[in-house]
Amino acid sequence: MMNSIFNPTENDAMIARINKLTPESYPLWGRMSVDQMCRHYNLAIAVAYGEQDLKINILLKLLGKMLKKKVLYGGHLKKESPTAKEFIVKDHSDLENAKAELITNFSRFKEGHASIKVMKHPFWGTLNYEEWDLLMWKHLDHHLRQFGV
């Protein structure tokens, strides 16, 4: 059984992992720094909350729909997976502020399904609550594993 972003205990366990990130946390793969990763994931959460738009062309939308089941119901996300240009963070920021924002935003999922405001993801297409749950959990788990926590 997959862990759930909506389950308060499991959400808190993910937050405990976020709290283990330090300025010395170094990526095991990829080019993002730990503060950039926190901000990157905050932008991904903002899509679920209807606070971030993505400009996805029609070919990528078709690709997303074709890959959705494989990615969501397969194993871990692949290392070095492509990302939307809106999610690429180039500048640096204070890690503690980035972590605090990430924790605040991830904690909102404890409100349950009502926390999800967008049922049609710009890349993946229509997502039900279970699919949002899988996507958000797998994405954050991917990046926390990237930084060894």
Secondary structure as GFF3:
##gff-version 3
##sequence-region A 1 149
A	DSSP	alpha_helix	8	19	.	.	.	ID=ss1
A	DSSP	alpha_helix	34	48	.	.	.	ID=ss2
A	DSSP	alpha_helix	58	73	.	.	.	ID=ss3
A	DSSP	three_ten_helix	85	87	.	.	.	ID=ss4
A	DSSP	alpha_helix	95	107	.	.	.	ID=ss5
A	DSSP	three_ten_helix	108	111	.	.	.	ID=ss6
A	DSSP	three_ten_helix	113	115	.	.	.	ID=ss7
A	DSSP	beta_strand	120	121	.	.	.	ID=ss8
A	DSSP	beta_strand	125	126	.	.	.	ID=ss9
A	DSSP	alpha_helix	129	146	.	.	.	ID=ss10
###
